[in-house]
Amino acid sequence: MKVHGLLFILLLAHIGATPSGAVLTGRITDASGGAVAGARVFAEPGIESAVVEGRVDPDGTFTVEGEYFGNIGVFAVAPGFGFGGVHLNIADASGLSGTTITLTRTAAVSGRVTNEKGRPVANARLASMAIVHPVKVGIPFFKLSGFGILPPTTNDDGRFMLEGVPDGAKVALKFEHASYAQEAVPEVAAGTSDLDVTLYHGVTLRGRVTVRGADTPVSGAIVTVRNAQPPHDTAFSGTDGSGTFRTMLKPGVYMVQAHAAGRISPGMQRVELRGELPEQQVFLSLSDKGAIAGSIQDAKSGEPIAGARVLLETAGQAAGAVRTGRDGRFRLDAPEGINTLHFDSVDGYLPPDTRALQVTVPARGVLELPGLWLAPVSDYTLRVVESDGETPVPGAFVSLLWPRQFGWQRGDDAGRLVIRFRTLPSDNRIIGLAEHPEKDMAALFALDRAHAAEAEVVLLPQASVSGRIVNEKGEPMSGITVGAMYADDTSSEALPLWRCVTGADGSYSWPAVPAGVPQRCVASTGRAGGEDVRDFNPAPGEHVDLGEMVLPGKPAATADPVVWKDMALLCGPQAATGGNMGLAAFYCGATDAPVYLEAAASMREQLRRLQVETVVVVNGYYDCDQDRVPVYRGAAKGQVTRVFDRQGRLMLEAVGLPPVSALRQSAAEPR
């Protein structure tokens, strides 16, 4: 039976009592592996739950009694040592043992808390610390008072001192005060002594928690308020005897949910706090709570799949998320009644046949789902041959246009290569370009899963195209991006085959156009109405002159200087140029530099065989530390690729990968 396109399942046969994942065990050590005297250990079974203290034996072995599943924080501390811990995702008993917590020497973080007017804020409380490096675990100080660990607070001058920070760690801190909105401070290094924190008078979120279907107030409920914007921190509040709660927050969008013993509110209620309103209200109802458990496995090997993400939706609202453990199992708390599970794609696997599953959860019971099986993504084997359909092309260059990848893969001596994907595009389209390393030959190709093991690409003599861009007055338009778009019968959007930039005289040319492929040449200023197009389908070896294309506007100023030799070397070896070496320079911004550097390292090795050097030019400041690729500091705007010949003259200005034939020509003897 289908309900709203989802598979509706009622699995009464799999409903049982909640299994007890009793007793967490492990060991606490110092950096050398020895036991730590005076260590204490705690477990936080979910951000909405109370902390439980365990027992630590003299040899460092610890035990924490209780029932544990899902996301659990386990942390420890000892005299002279900072907090340390681990974040566990427990699906069954296999995840309850073998945990090791390594403690390092203590450091401190200190600073001052002021309000928006710069005045000190006394009695601000440091509610929690999240260790984000080298491990990830939260330390909820506001839950530790009953264990004699008091949250640090500010003095009359607004100053605070946080001890117990692990030496060498980075932490995120959360401050709260009754008169101000909670404030999260990310990425604070251990040893920081001048941290400035500003608290703001925020918006009051007031609410009431009742039992679903009745107006009975729920006292002692924990209300979690998660920020929908980065850093996605969570605020907490508790209900009083009348079921009401109050917290102060900065304006923004928040997801609110309430928890109580055996009960949970259906889904996360979205609340938008606007700065113009001093207070907003929310009403939450609690349902009896059950659980959903299941497993995700490899359909080929039968092995469990760890790290698969499962999302819970209740009454059309997000209600939780969890990842599978090492055993492939997952478990989620859910309100009784109808809920929907959504299964994310997993790297290395095809999307699940059932992307969404509607289930009925029993009150105070467990719904055990049948196993979900995912098929691994197949490798694609490609063979590149010459136009005779038989002669292999050793070392063929292959680039993927969809899903787009920056860089080339190379064929072996028999013209074969294996193309691997972590995930396939949702439309299952795979389109690429194969190029000959020694001849002016290329071909566009498409792959499908039905022929993944034996695809063949036949190269043809490549065509070429040229033209000129002018304005209404016939004046040349320089710096205009011109490219060809391709769309097949199944395309939801066109793919760029090639893109280049016009020179000072408005002209452009592209020497490596795949033949026999209908394509649309598009010239655009990037503004509305600033576009002209030409359709063409070149024959093998044909040169196509598209003539003049007219765009509105005034001629641009002189293009960026391209004398890369005058730029400062940021890192890496000096570029090997001159003599018989051509050069490919990839220009990018600092944000994209890590991706470019990773790709350029592989490109440099590949292109050196063609007598072509590879450099990266980063526009603006970039903190660079690597030795594989020459990296220079430039001032060009945007992302562009420039190919220089062995005399240092600019041959081609492209967007994306340049054609292999142009790179080969850059190292050739001048004609």
Secondary structure, DSSP 8 states (H G I E B T S, - for coil): -EETTEEEE--GGGEE-----EEEEEEEE-TTS-B-TT-EEEEESSTTS--EE-EE-TTSEEEEEEE--EEEEEEEE-TTB--EEEEEEESSGGGSS-EEEE--BEEEEEEEEEETTS-B-TT-EEEEEEEEESS-EEE-GGG-GGGT----B--TTSEEEEEEEETT-EEEEEEEETTEEEEEEEEEETT---EEEEE---EEEEEEEEETTS--B-TT-EEEEEESSTT--EEEEE--TTSEEEEEE-SEEEEEEEEETTEE-SS-EEEEE-TT-SEEEEEEEEEEEEEEEEEEEETTT--B-TT-EEEEEETTEEEEEEE--TTSEEEEEEESEEEEEEE---TTB---S-SEEEEEE-TTSEEE---EEE-B---EEEEEE-TTSSSB-TT-EEEEEETT-SS-EE--TTSEEEE--SS--TT--EEEEEE-SSSSEEEEEEE-GGGTTSEEEE-EE-EEEEEEEE-TTS-B--S-EEEEEE--TT-SS-EEEEEEE--TTSEEEEEEE-TT--EEEEEE-SSTT-EEEEEE---TT-EEEEEEEE--S----------GGGSEEEES-----BTTBEEEEEEEETTTHHHHHHHHHHHHHHHGGGTEEEEEEEES------SSS-EEEE---S-EEEEE-TTS-EEEEESS---HHHHHHHTS---
